[in-house]
Amino acid sequence: SARDQALRAGEIIRKMRAFAVSGEVVFERVSLGPVLAAACAGVQQLKMADDVTLICHPVRPDLLVVGDPVQLEQVMSNLVRNAVEATEGVARREIVVSTDIRQRDVLITVSDNGCGLPQGMLENLFAPFRTSKSNGAGLGLGLPICRTIVEAHGGTVTLMSERGQGTVITVTLPRTGAAMPA
């Protein structure tokens, strides 16, 4: 098991490094269910998620998107981990990951019941080195990298947050049969 995890970590690093250097994305048909399940399971194992209710709604097995499964899993892991961090200090911490299928694309939504973000923070949250985390806990690179990866896959990332109401981040990706990104 440790060997398999080490090999998997090496593959993730290799693919993320290749993307960082060249913007390389290897497009293939990807079953979205296992990608989301792996991202949720990975975050759920973290100590910081011990008292979090993480609801990862099941995804139809035939729901396919176009992209790189390792990169997509890393995006989703980052977004779910951010949601977990956003609920720190909330009495009943809850994260919901769900999908909505549209004609040509799929929406993946990660919502939390955290304290939300101030309006001024929302305007520049995807700018590099901009972080909402206190005490220098974040570098401010996670969301910009996520957005870059999603856009390289022909998708979009949007974020809505209301102070005291939590945050909802939505990733839109093309389904198979839709035009592949150039």
N, C-alpha and C positions, 0 to 999 in steps of 0.2 A: 504494500500500500504506500509506504514512504517512497519507494522507488518510482512508482507511478506518479505520485504527486510531484516529485522532483522533475521527472520528465515533462509533465504538464506545465510546471512553472517555467522550465526552459523554453518550451514551445511558445508560451505566452510572451516571454521576454523577447524571443527572436522575432515574433510577428509584430509586437509593438515597436521594437527598434526599427524594423524594416519600414513600418509605416511612418515613424518619426523622421527617418532619413529621406525616404523617397515618396511618401504618400501612397505607398503600395497597398492596394486592397485586392485580394484574390476573391473574385466574385463566384459564388456558388449558390445553389439552392440550400437554404438553411431552414430546418424545422425550428420554429420559434419556441415551442414548448420546452425542449431540453435546455435551450440557452437561458430562458428565464428561470427555470427550476434550478439550474446550476448556480446562477447568480444569487438567487434567494438563499439556497442552501449554504453557499459559501459565507454569506454575510451572517446568517443565523448562527453559525458556529463561532463567531467572534464573541469574545467576552463582553464587549460593549453592547451586544444585542441580547444579553441574558434575559432581561425583563421586558423585551419588546414582543408584541404580538405582530408577527409578519404574515400577512395573508397574501399568498401568491395564487391568484385564481388560475385554475387549470386552463390550458390552451388546447384548442382542437389539434389533434395530431397532424392533420393535413394543412395546417396554416404554415405556409412557407414564405420566407422573405428572401431577398437577394443580398448576399454579403459574405463577410468573413465571420464565422461563428466565434472565433476567439476574440476578435475585436468587439463584436456585439456583446459578448458576455462581460467583457471588461467594462464597457459603457454601463451596462445594467448594474453590475456590481458596484460601480462608483456611485451611481444614482441612488441605489438602495442604501448603501453605506452612509451617504450624505443625509438621507432621510432619517436613518437611525440616529445619527448625531444631532439632527435638528430636534429630536424629541427628548433630548436630555433635560431633566428637570420637570418633565410632564408626568403627572401622577399615573395615567394610563397610556402608555406609549403604544401607538399602533401605526403600522405601515401597510398600505394596500397596493399590490401590483396587479394591474388588470390590462386587458386588451380589448380593443374595439375594431372590428373588421369593417373596412369600407371597400368600395368597388376596386380601387387600384392600389390601396395601401392599408396599412395596419397602424393603429395608434396604441402605443404602450404607455400606460400611465402609472406613475409612482406618486402616491399621495401620502402625506404624513399629517399627524395632528399636533405638530410642534407649535412653537410660538409665532411662526411666520417671519418674514423678512421686512425690514423697513423699506418704504418706497424708494428712497435714494439708493439703496443697495441693489434693487432689481434692475435699475437702468444699466449698470456696468458689471453685472455678475458674471457674464461670459468673457469679460476682459481678463487677459492674463494677469496673475499676481493679485487679483481682487478676491478677497476671502471674507466670509461672514463669520468665520471661526475665531474664537477669542484666544488670547495668549499665544499667537503665532502657531496654532495647531495645524493650520493648513497653509499650503504654498500658493493657493489660488490658481492652480493649473488643472485641476480635475475637470471642472465644467468646460473650460475652453478646449481641452483635449477631447472630451466627450462630444462636444458640438462639431469639432473638426472631423472626427471619425464618422459621426452620423451623416454629416454633409457629404463626406466622401462616398457614403453608401446611397446617396441620392435622397436623403431624408432631412428632417428638420427637428429642432429641439425648441420647445417653448416652456416657459415657466410662469406660473401664476402664484402669488402669495399674498396673503392678507394678514396683517399683524393680529396675532391672537387666534388665527383660524388655521394655521398650517400652510403647507406648500404643496402644489401639484405641478409635477414636471411631466411633459408629454413628449415622447419620441415618436415621430412618424417615419415609417420605412415603406418602400415599395414592396408590394407582394410579387410573387413570381407571376410572370405573364405581363407585368408592367414593364415599361422601358427600363433597361439596365442603365445605371449611371455611366457617363462617358469617362 
